[in-house]
Amino acid sequence: MPLLGLLPRRAWASLLTQLLRPPCASCTGAVRCQSQVAEAVLTSQLKAHQEKPNFIIKTPKGTRDLSPQHMVVREKILDLVISCFKRHGAKGMDTPAFELKETLTEKYGEDSGLMYDLKDQGGELLSLRYDLTVPFARYLAMNKVKKMKRYHVGKVWRRESPTIVQGRYREFCQCDFDIAGQFDPMIPDAECLKIMCEILSGLQLGDFLIKVNDRRIVDGMFAVCGVPESKFRAICSSIDKLDKMAWKDVRHEMVVKKGLAPEVADRIGDYVQCHGGVSLVEQMFQDPRLSQNKQALEGLGDLKLLFEYLTLFGIADKISFDLSLARGLDYYTGVIYEAVLLQTPTQAGEEPLNVGSVAAGGRYDGLVGMFDPKGHKVPCVGLSIGVERIFYIVEQRMKTKGEKVRTTETQVFVATPQKNFLQERLKLIAELWDSGIKAEMLYKNNPKLLTQLHYCESTGIPLVVIIGEQELKEGVIKIRSVASREEVAIKRENFVAEIQKRLSES
Amino acid sequence: MPLLGLLPRRAWASLLTQLLRPPCASCTGAVRCQSQVAEAVLTSQLKAHQEKPNFIIKTPKGTRDLSPQHMVVREKILDLVISCFKRHGAKGMDTPAFELKETLTEKYGEDSGLMYDLKDQGGELLSLRYDLTVPFARYLAMNKVKKMKRYHVGKVWRRESPTIVQGRYREFCQCDFDIAGQFDPMIPDAECLKIMCEILSGLQLGDFLIKVNDRRIVDGMFAVCGVPESKFRAICSSIDKLDKMAWKDVRHEMVVKKGLAPEVADRIGDYVQCHGGVSLVEQMFQDPRLSQNKQALEGLGDLKLLFEYLTLFGIADKISFDLSLARGLDYYTGVIYEAVLLQTPTQAGEEPLNVGSVAAGGRYDGLVGMFDPKGHKVPCVGLSIGVERIFYIVEQRMKTKGEKVRTTETQVFVATPQKNFLQERLKLIAELWDSGIKAEMLYKNNPKLLTQLHYCESTGIPLVVIIGEQELKEGVIKIRSVASREEVAIKRENFVAEIQKRLSES
């Protein structure tokens, strides 16, 4: 009697009433009829659910299920991203979905969404991870790893209000690549940008641009413009909104909400309009104010070197030095970057896509040291591919084009035109599976041939093997191409080899 | 001044003291020295961490990081498992890490570990998923899906006390395959057992056996032995411990803890010792007591049919009808099964492995109906591969054999014997990456040749391309095999093609 122990108390009365019915005809008297009991239990459970009027079947707010259609698109994109990470020598890694709450606090800055905390069920205070970078830094410090190139693909959770139309959810996937270790300047940083280019080109999302800046230049700019040091991070997070908000709105936020003097805001306004190639770096070296700031000069020096390497990598034309780039997260200490798509792939009738950045990252030399009891630093630089946005773009594009994806990979279907051929079908399909061939059949004793062929057409299975009375008598199997409807008879003992041959040719 | 906004208040005093130091020589006076500020901030943060004496860097209790070594083993095993699922026509799917708490309650039974609840931060009450089966049933009911063959690989969380030596953690990976839908009896059930055989054979874990039983036979056995219906699930969960506990201890639990009459326990004891092939099914049909129970007869009828299909699949010798198999979870309603390894791969000096079951599953025809407002049922049957235990076994075996795994897939290393060849190396490695070749180099301006070659040997990179003064002058690149130490010079313009040729040959 399944689930009896779990019944809510109020369901018991109804269950007992039904159990008190006289036993049915097939009961032995001594032993109570099990069907009847089982039925009574199910009815009671149903009652129990109906007695909870507030119970709605849904996924939690801001989350969703990923259907087979979603999964196919994801798998393709993640495969491409992960191959690129592996091409650059990265190792895989994973960390738990949750961390000690203390590990995650004071790492993300003012504009970060809320963390999901776990309930205190006795024991440690825990939170779901908010990104993959802080767990990576914790891992390096905890294991005293001084050097590592790793990638990490995993879910993260942020309690933001979900704007579902833009493909933003409270649960989402991140794909990170990071290089930890003390190396000669800008070589790993340049590789990170190379990786972003390879992935964005490989995904064929259209033209893109990677904006580059340096936190030391941002801070230097703030300093020479007269921003009080206590307001650096707050103003930084305002500047970070420039890709979504007009300058005048950002200026308003800085002056009215964050109490910045208007003339200071205007000085910043002059800088953040600047963007260009390596020549802008040279120009900023000559800037009367910025050139007086030691930190800014360090940042500019590094950017100059970075552009040299990017030229050798053949990707300098994809990179723009952009003084409006600030990045929201607090932990960056050096070069920062963010990739944006230049032409959103809109077509007639399609909503224009506003997807924001599709990849971003930067240098964070202080984060690992925050976890080390002695403050030992491990410089890091890395990037995160905005795969959720990319999934969304690709799905939208497929929808527009009316493209359909197969959600299974089945190569062969085992069919019969006659009744009583289940045994033969089971033997044939086992042979196919044992030979590594992807095969399906209908779970029916006597399916109709038309139903079977329709199944192949609707799910995109290319080949059918058919066994019936005639084939059995002649010791053959018919192989049918679903596309051409051509059929050939092959000796029973050769049919697997013949199918393998056809599959390798296609 | 990174992170300033986030400083704990008590760190401010120390920060201010340092900021009040006179500006350093490189400061302009008007603009405060940024290095000095940054340094002060970091020192303060360090102080802040030191002021939290209880802060330990660790992963939460019962969880762990997965190192690159773990990941390589996992990737191989998961690839094999997922290919098998795809070979049988399954679609991929994913559900959120957490569900409404109500979705998960009253599904798992008395011996289930605790659920991880999320903190009530305003909004819905949520829990981390406990398995992948209940979310699947919720998905089917929510989307009114009546038929689906899907696989799902994902993390689940259970607040059990971790027994780490047996590879059990509070966070672990599950790999599930399920067939939902109304079909002719036992065809999907037989396929589930076929899949378990294919995976366990494919993983080469040694000989294995799959125990099979049916919940209706278990319940029928309880009924004819005289177990009160109210104790069915409680006694079922005691029986489930028979693979870890001796009969006399299980009997003691049933009699003393669960209040079963000793003679009833002894009657059960007679049954649970029975195991065998299809002949035992026939024997039980003749059993004077069991044959009087309608439910048991239904179960026996289905098992007979199942064995017929298993024989056609060629796997009947791997299957044992075992009356002691009960399965802990409450939602099973029909056939149940569990795979155990027969020979644990122990060698001299290795601890004997007690890994329990490595795969299990069964039929659960009532679960989807529990979510449907009208109680519409969708019959389901499925299996779960105990991948964590399999990971553990494979890792232990590799440790015993002293096997090492490469954690990267890098094929080519770009080296130089001379100084000032960074630019050439960057150009060469970009060409390799752009041709899809997995390549690495050291992030140093002037690395020593020996260091570079050592890196290749220690990480298992098979090929090195070398560029130096002589090669540059002659317009060639040297290709070196790390294993044989042989070197050949190839024209600069042909080196990528030559490497591709060598890689395709190996």
Chai-1 contact restraints between the chains, C-beta under 6 A:
chainA,res_idxA,chainB,res_idxB,connection_type,confidence,min_distance_angstrom,max_distance_angstrom,comment,restraint_id
A,M1,B,E229,contact,1.0,0.0,6.0,A-B,restraint_1
A,M1,B,F232,contact,1.0,0.0,6.0,A-B,restraint_2
A,P2,B,D330,contact,1.0,0.0,6.0,A-B,restraint_3
A,P2,B,T333,contact,1.0,0.0,6.0,A-B,restraint_4
A,L3,B,D330,contact,1.0,0.0,6.0,A-B,restraint_5
A,L4,B,R233,contact,1.0,0.0,6.0,A-B,restraint_6
A,G5,B,R233,contact,1.0,0.0,6.0,A-B,restraint_7
A,L6,B,E106,contact,1.0,0.0,6.0,A-B,restraint_8
A,S26,B,K294,contact,1.0,0.0,6.0,A-B,restraint_9
A,T28,B,Q292,contact,1.0,0.0,6.0,A-B,restraint_10
A,V31,B,A223,contact,1.0,0.0,6.0,A-B,restraint_11
A,V31,B,N293,contact,1.0,0.0,6.0,A-B,restraint_12
A,Q34,B,Q295,contact,1.0,0.0,6.0,A-B,restraint_13
A,L42,B,G366,contact,1.0,0.0,6.0,A-B,restraint_14
A,Q45,B,M370,contact,1.0,0.0,6.0,A-B,restraint_15
A,L46,B,G375,contact,1.0,0.0,6.0,A-B,restraint_16
A,F55,B,E102,contact,1.0,0.0,6.0,A-B,restraint_17
A,I57,B,A141,contact,1.0,0.0,6.0,A-B,restraint_18
A,I57,B,M142,contact,1.0,0.0,6.0,A-B,restraint_19
A,I57,B,F371,contact,1.0,0.0,6.0,A-B,restraint_20
A,T59,B,P96,contact,1.0,0.0,6.0,A-B,restraint_21
A,P60,B,F98,contact,1.0,0.0,6.0,A-B,restraint_22
A,P60,B,E124,contact,1.0,0.0,6.0,A-B,restraint_23
A,P60,B,L126,contact,1.0,0.0,6.0,A-B,restraint_24
A,K61,B,E124,contact,1.0,0.0,6.0,A-B,restraint_25
A,T63,B,P96,contact,1.0,0.0,6.0,A-B,restraint_26
A,D65,B,T95,contact,1.0,0.0,6.0,A-B,restraint_27
A,D65,B,Y139,contact,1.0,0.0,6.0,A-B,restraint_28
A,L66,B,D94,contact,1.0,0.0,6.0,A-B,restraint_29
A,P68,B,K91,contact,1.0,0.0,6.0,A-B,restraint_30
A,P68,B,G92,contact,1.0,0.0,6.0,A-B,restraint_31
A,P68,B,M93,contact,1.0,0.0,6.0,A-B,restraint_32
A,M71,B,G92,contact,1.0,0.0,6.0,A-B,restraint_33
A,K86,B,E409,contact,1.0,0.0,6.0,A-B,restraint_34
A,R87,B,W433,contact,1.0,0.0,6.0,A-B,restraint_35
A,R87,B,K438,contact,1.0,0.0,6.0,A-B,restraint_36
A,G89,B,T408,contact,1.0,0.0,6.0,A-B,restraint_37
A,G89,B,T410,contact,1.0,0.0,6.0,A-B,restraint_38
A,G89,B,E440,contact,1.0,0.0,6.0,A-B,restraint_39
A,K91,B,P68,contact,1.0,0.0,6.0,A-B,restraint_40
A,K91,B,T407,contact,1.0,0.0,6.0,A-B,restraint_41
A,K91,B,T408,contact,1.0,0.0,6.0,A-B,restraint_42
A,G92,B,P68,contact,1.0,0.0,6.0,A-B,restraint_43
A,G92,B,M71,contact,1.0,0.0,6.0,A-B,restraint_44
A,M93,B,P68,contact,1.0,0.0,6.0,A-B,restraint_45
A,D94,B,L66,contact,1.0,0.0,6.0,A-B,restraint_46
A,T95,B,D65,contact,1.0,0.0,6.0,A-B,restraint_47
A,P96,B,T59,contact,1.0,0.0,6.0,A-B,restraint_48
A,P96,B,T63,contact,1.0,0.0,6.0,A-B,restraint_49
A,P96,B,E171,contact,1.0,0.0,6.0,A-B,restraint_50
A,F98,B,P60,contact,1.0,0.0,6.0,A-B,restraint_51
A,E102,B,F55,contact,1.0,0.0,6.0,A-B,restraint_52
A,E106,B,L6,contact,1.0,0.0,6.0,A-B,restraint_53
A,Y116,B,L118,contact,1.0,0.0,6.0,A-B,restraint_54
A,D117,B,K119,contact,1.0,0.0,6.0,A-B,restraint_55
A,L118,B,Y116,contact,1.0,0.0,6.0,A-B,restraint_56
A,L118,B,L118,contact,1.0,0.0,6.0,A-B,restraint_57
A,K119,B,D117,contact,1.0,0.0,6.0,A-B,restraint_58
A,K119,B,K119,contact,1.0,0.0,6.0,A-B,restraint_59
A,E124,B,P60,contact,1.0,0.0,6.0,A-B,restraint_60
A,E124,B,K61,contact,1.0,0.0,6.0,A-B,restraint_61
A,L126,B,P60,contact,1.0,0.0,6.0,A-B,restraint_62
A,Y139,B,D65,contact,1.0,0.0,6.0,A-B,restraint_63
A,A141,B,I57,contact,1.0,0.0,6.0,A-B,restraint_64
A,M142,B,I57,contact,1.0,0.0,6.0,A-B,restraint_65
A,E171,B,P96,contact,1.0,0.0,6.0,A-B,restraint_66
A,F183,B,Y443,contact,1.0,0.0,6.0,A-B,restraint_67
A,D184,B,K444,contact,1.0,0.0,6.0,A-B,restraint_68
A,D184,B,N445,contact,1.0,0.0,6.0,A-B,restraint_69
A,I187,B,Y443,contact,1.0,0.0,6.0,A-B,restraint_70
A,P188,B,Y443,contact,1.0,0.0,6.0,A-B,restraint_71
A,A223,B,V31,contact,1.0,0.0,6.0,A-B,restraint_72
A,E229,B,M1,contact,1.0,0.0,6.0,A-B,restraint_73
A,F232,B,M1,contact,1.0,0.0,6.0,A-B,restraint_74
A,R233,B,G5,contact,1.0,0.0,6.0,A-B,restraint_75
A,Q292,B,T28,contact,1.0,0.0,6.0,A-B,restraint_76
A,N293,B,V31,contact,1.0,0.0,6.0,A-B,restraint_77
A,K294,B,S26,contact,1.0,0.0,6.0,A-B,restraint_78
A,K294,B,Q34,contact,1.0,0.0,6.0,A-B,restraint_79
A,Q295,B,Q34,contact,1.0,0.0,6.0,A-B,restraint_80
A,Y309,B,L426,contact,1.0,0.0,6.0,A-B,restraint_81
A,L312,B,Q423,contact,1.0,0.0,6.0,A-B,restraint_82
A,L312,B,L426,contact,1.0,0.0,6.0,A-B,restraint_83
A,L312,B,K427,contact,1.0,0.0,6.0,A-B,restraint_84
A,F313,B,A430,contact,1.0,0.0,6.0,A-B,restraint_85
A,G314,B,A430,contact,1.0,0.0,6.0,A-B,restraint_86
A,D330,B,L3,contact,1.0,0.0,6.0,A-B,restraint_87
A,T333,B,P2,contact,1.0,0.0,6.0,A-B,restraint_88
A,F371,B,I57,contact,1.0,0.0,6.0,A-B,restraint_89
A,G375,B,L46,contact,1.0,0.0,6.0,A-B,restraint_90
A,T407,B,K91,contact,1.0,0.0,6.0,A-B,restraint_91
A,T408,B,G89,contact,1.0,0.0,6.0,A-B,restraint_92
A,T408,B,K91,contact,1.0,0.0,6.0,A-B,restraint_93
A,E409,B,K86,contact,1.0,0.0,6.0,A-B,restraint_94
A,T410,B,G89,contact,1.0,0.0,6.0,A-B,restraint_95
A,Q423,B,L312,contact,1.0,0.0,6.0,A-B,restraint_96
A,L426,B,Y309,contact,1.0,0.0,6.0,A-B,restraint_97
A,L426,B,L312,contact,1.0,0.0,6.0,A-B,restraint_98
A,K427,B,L312,contact,1.0,0.0,6.0,A-B,restraint_99
A,A430,B,F313,contact,1.0,0.0,6.0,A-B,restraint_100
A,A430,B,G314,contact,1.0,0.0,6.0,A-B,restraint_101
A,W433,B,R87,contact,1.0,0.0,6.0,A-B,restraint_102
A,K438,B,R87,contact,1.0,0.0,6.0,A-B,restraint_103
A,E440,B,G89,contact,1.0,0.0,6.0,A-B,restraint_104
A,Y443,B,F183,contact,1.0,0.0,6.0,A-B,restraint_105
A,Y443,B,I187,contact,1.0,0.0,6.0,A-B,restraint_106
A,Y443,B,P188,contact,1.0,0.0,6.0,A-B,restraint_107
A,K444,B,D184,contact,1.0,0.0,6.0,A-B,restraint_108
A,N445,B,D184,contact,1.0,0.0,6.0,A-B,restraint_109
